[in-house]
Amino acid sequence: MKVIIVEDEVLAQQELSWLIKEHSQMEIVGTFDDGLDVLKYLQHNEVDAIFLDINIPSLDGVLLAQNISKFAHRPFIVFITAWKEHAVEAFELEAFDYILKPYQETRIINMLEKLQNAWQQQHSAPVSAPGGLPRENDTINLVRDEKIFVTSIHDIYYAEAHEKMTFVYTKRESWVMPMNITEFCSKLPAAHFFRCHRSYCVNLDKIREIEPWFNNTYILRLKDLDFQVPVSRSKVKEFRALMHL
């Protein structure tokens, strides 16, 4: 697994290099202290992951990540910074993780293990599904306490709108996402998730029981949870077709 480090503080760069070499099998193929130099390098070289400081000269880490996100080959990005305020930006750019300075060795070790596992899974899985269809993305980034958690979409039961935020529920946890429910649902595969109400999006695989309700609508009871998700009148026809009712 080939990686580069983008960090303009020499001591921080040296410390991260040592941690990567000490606790992983990753190959560090380059270190940079300038955003434009990284962009030039990536135009002719492919890497699997980038450890990217946000505050770097010429082209800051966020702008650099925005450019990299348009590449055909998109490496994993792990943001490194001393500022917690950048966590939301990191999430919006679908960064793999977000590490705060000064480094905590146990945190780095966990991140490196998770990163290697994600890379191995990506390269062991087929590029496309049967029939030549693109393989769907089966993970989504959820944020809590300035940390990004790479979560299987199959762990999500439903999402609920709360003004400009979206509450996301798994079997045992809840998350608050800094986006409206329309934007959040657009990140989920339509084959598994259905916007059953203007305030709700449900994982179809988690439905345990479909109960007829007022005005020819439905209430959905979910596996493992007591919460009931409504289906609005405007969505009933589409829902019936999806569920073959």
C-alpha positions as CSV (number, residue, x, y, z in Angstrom):
1,M,0.0,0.0,0.0
2,K,1.6,3.2,-1.2
3,V,1.1,6.4,0.8
4,I,2.3,10.0,0.9
5,I,2.5,12.5,3.8
6,V,1.6,16.2,3.2
7,E,2.8,18.1,6.3
8,D,4.8,21.4,6.4
9,E,5.9,21.0,10.1
10,V,9.2,18.9,9.9
11,L,8.8,17.4,13.4
12,A,5.2,16.4,12.8
13,Q,6.1,14.9,9.5
14,Q,8.9,12.9,11.0
15,E,6.8,11.7,13.9
16,L,4.0,10.5,11.6
17,S,6.5,8.8,9.3
18,W,7.9,6.9,12.2
19,L,4.4,5.8,13.4
20,I,3.4,4.6,10.0
21,K,6.7,2.6,9.5
22,E,6.5,1.2,13.1
23,H,2.9,0.1,13.1
24,S,2.0,-0.8,9.5
25,Q,3.3,-2.3,6.2
26,M,2.6,0.9,4.3
27,E,5.2,2.2,1.9
28,I,5.8,5.9,2.2
29,V,6.6,7.0,-1.4
30,G,6.9,10.7,-0.8
31,T,6.6,13.5,1.8
32,F,5.5,17.0,0.8
33,D,5.1,20.4,2.4
34,D,3.3,22.2,-0.4
35,G,-0.1,21.6,-1.9
36,L,0.7,22.4,-5.5
37,D,3.7,20.0,-5.4
38,V,1.3,17.3,-4.3
39,L,-1.1,18.0,-7.1
40,K,1.7,17.9,-9.7
41,Y,3.0,14.6,-8.3
42,L,-0.5,13.0,-8.4
43,Q,-0.9,13.9,-12.0
44,H,1.8,11.3,-12.9
45,N,1.7,9.0,-9.9
46,E,-1.0,6.9,-8.1
47,V,-1.0,6.4,-4.4
48,D,-3.4,4.5,-2.2
49,A,-3.7,7.0,0.7
50,I,-2.7,10.5,1.6
51,F,-2.1,11.8,5.1
52,L,-3.0,15.4,4.5
53,D,-2.4,18.4,6.8
54,I,-5.1,21.1,6.2
55,N,-2.9,24.1,6.8
56,I,-0.2,23.8,4.1
57,P,1.3,26.5,1.7
58,S,0.1,27.3,-1.8
59,L,-3.0,25.1,-1.8
60,D,-4.6,24.2,1.5
61,G,-5.6,20.6,2.4
62,V,-9.3,21.2,1.9
63,L,-8.9,22.6,-1.7
64,L,-6.3,19.9,-2.5
65,A,-8.8,17.2,-1.3
66,Q,-11.5,18.8,-3.5
67,N,-9.3,18.4,-6.5
68,I,-8.3,14.9,-5.6
69,S,-11.9,13.9,-5.3
70,K,-12.3,14.5,-9.0
71,F,-9.6,12.0,-10.0
72,A,-10.5,8.7,-11.6
73,H,-8.3,7.0,-9.0
74,R,-9.3,8.4,-5.6
75,P,-6.9,7.6,-2.8
76,F,-8.1,7.4,0.8
77,I,-7.6,10.7,2.6
78,V,-6.7,11.1,6.2
79,F,-6.8,14.7,7.4
80,I,-4.3,15.7,10.0
81,T,-4.6,19.1,11.8
82,A,-4.5,20.8,15.1
83,W,-7.9,22.3,14.7
84,K,-11.2,20.5,15.5
85,E,-13.2,23.0,13.5
86,H,-12.3,21.3,10.3
87,A,-14.1,18.0,11.1
88,V,-17.3,18.9,9.2
89,E,-15.3,19.9,6.1
90,A,-13.4,16.6,6.3
91,F,-16.7,14.7,6.5
92,E,-18.2,16.6,3.5
93,L,-15.2,15.6,1.4
94,E,-15.7,12.0,2.5
95,A,-12.3,11.8,4.2
96,F,-11.5,8.3,5.5
97,D,-10.5,9.7,8.9
98,Y,-9.5,12.8,10.8
99,I,-6.5,12.9,13.2
100,L,-5.8,15.7,15.6
101,K,-2.3,16.9,16.6
102,P,-0.5,16.3,18.8
103,Y,-0.7,12.7,17.8
104,Q,-1.9,10.0,20.1
105,E,-0.1,6.7,19.3
106,T,-3.0,4.5,20.1
107,R,-5.3,6.6,17.9
108,I,-2.8,6.4,15.0
109,I,-2.5,2.6,15.4
110,N,-6.2,2.1,15.2
111,M,-6.5,4.4,12.2
112,L,-3.7,2.6,10.4
113,E,-5.3,-0.8,11.0
114,K,-8.7,0.4,9.8
115,L,-7.1,2.0,6.7
116,Q,-5.2,-1.2,5.8
117,N,-8.3,-3.3,6.2
118,A,-10.3,-0.9,4.0
119,W,-7.7,-1.0,1.3
120,Q,-7.4,-4.8,1.4
121,Q,-11.2,-5.1,1.2
122,Q,-11.3,-2.7,-1.8
123,H,-8.7,-4.6,-3.7
124,S,-10.1,-8.1,-2.9
125,A,-13.6,-7.2,-3.9
126,P,-14.7,-7.4,-7.6
127,V,-14.7,-4.1,-9.4
128,S,-18.2,-4.7,-10.7
129,A,-21.2,-6.8,-9.9
130,P,-22.6,-9.5,-12.2
131,G,-23.9,-8.1,-15.4
132,G,-21.2,-5.4,-15.5
133,L,-23.0,-3.0,-13.2
134,P,-20.8,-0.8,-10.9
135,R,-20.3,-2.2,-7.4
136,E,-22.3,0.0,-5.0
137,N,-20.6,1.7,-2.2
138,D,-21.5,-0.2,0.9
139,T,-20.1,2.2,3.5
140,I,-20.9,5.8,4.6
141,N,-19.1,8.2,6.8
142,L,-20.8,9.2,10.0
143,V,-19.4,11.9,12.3
144,R,-19.2,12.1,16.1
145,D,-16.9,14.1,18.4
146,E,-14.8,15.3,15.5
147,K,-14.2,11.7,14.4
148,I,-15.3,10.1,11.2
149,F,-16.7,6.5,11.5
150,V,-16.7,4.4,8.3
151,T,-20.0,2.6,8.7
152,S,-21.7,-0.2,6.7
153,I,-24.9,1.1,5.1
154,H,-26.4,-2.2,6.2
155,D,-26.1,-1.1,9.9
156,I,-28.4,1.9,9.3
157,Y,-32.1,1.3,10.2
158,Y,-33.6,4.7,9.4
159,A,-32.9,8.4,9.2
160,E,-35.1,11.2,10.5
161,A,-35.2,14.9,9.5
162,H,-34.7,17.5,12.2
163,E,-34.7,20.9,10.4
164,K,-31.3,21.2,8.6
165,M,-29.9,18.2,10.4
166,T,-30.5,14.5,10.0
167,F,-30.6,11.9,12.9
168,V,-29.3,8.5,11.8
169,Y,-30.1,5.4,13.7
170,T,-28.3,2.0,13.9
171,K,-29.3,-0.9,16.2
172,R,-27.6,0.6,19.3
173,E,-26.5,4.1,18.3
174,S,-27.7,7.4,17.0
175,W,-25.8,10.1,15.0
176,V,-26.5,13.7,14.1
177,M,-25.4,14.6,10.6
178,P,-24.8,18.2,9.5
179,M,-27.0,18.1,6.4
180,N,-30.7,17.8,5.5
181,I,-32.3,14.5,4.9
182,T,-32.5,14.9,1.1
183,E,-28.7,15.2,0.9
184,F,-28.1,12.4,3.3
185,C,-30.5,10.0,1.5
186,S,-28.7,10.8,-1.8
187,K,-25.6,9.1,-0.3
188,L,-27.5,5.9,0.3
189,P,-28.1,3.2,-2.4
190,A,-31.7,3.3,-3.7
191,A,-31.8,-0.5,-3.8
192,H,-31.8,-0.6,0.0
193,F,-33.2,2.7,1.2
194,F,-36.6,4.4,0.5
195,R,-37.7,7.9,1.3
196,C,-41.0,6.9,2.8
197,H,-42.0,10.3,4.2
198,R,-40.6,13.8,3.9
199,S,-39.1,13.3,7.3
200,Y,-38.0,9.7,7.1
201,C,-35.8,7.4,5.1
202,V,-35.9,3.7,5.9
203,N,-33.7,0.7,5.2
204,L,-36.0,-1.7,3.4
205,D,-34.1,-4.7,4.6
206,K,-34.9,-3.8,8.3
207,I,-38.7,-3.8,7.9
208,R,-40.2,-6.5,10.1
209,E,-43.9,-5.7,9.7
210,I,-46.1,-3.4,7.5
211,E,-49.3,-2.3,9.2
212,P,-52.1,-0.6,7.4
213,W,-52.8,2.9,8.9
214,F,-55.2,5.8,8.4
215,N,-56.0,7.1,4.9
216,N,-54.6,4.0,3.2
217,T,-51.1,4.7,4.5
218,Y,-48.8,2.3,6.4
219,I,-46.8,2.2,9.6
220,L,-43.5,0.2,9.4
221,R,-42.2,-1.8,12.3
222,L,-38.5,-2.4,12.2
223,K,-36.4,-5.4,13.3
224,D,-34.7,-4.9,16.7
225,L,-36.2,-1.5,17.3
226,D,-39.5,-0.3,18.9
227,F,-39.7,2.8,16.7
228,Q,-42.4,2.9,14.0
229,V,-41.7,4.7,10.7
230,P,-44.6,6.2,8.8
231,V,-45.3,6.0,5.0
232,S,-46.9,9.2,3.8
233,R,-49.9,9.1,1.3
234,S,-47.7,10.6,-1.4
235,K,-45.3,7.6,-1.1
236,V,-47.8,4.8,-0.8
237,K,-48.0,3.9,-4.4
238,E,-44.2,3.8,-4.9
239,F,-43.9,1.8,-1.6
240,R,-46.5,-0.8,-2.7
241,A,-44.6,-1.3,-5.9
242,L,-41.3,-1.7,-4.1
243,M,-42.7,-4.2,-1.6
244,H,-44.9,-6.0,-4.2
245,L,-48.1,-5.2,-2.2
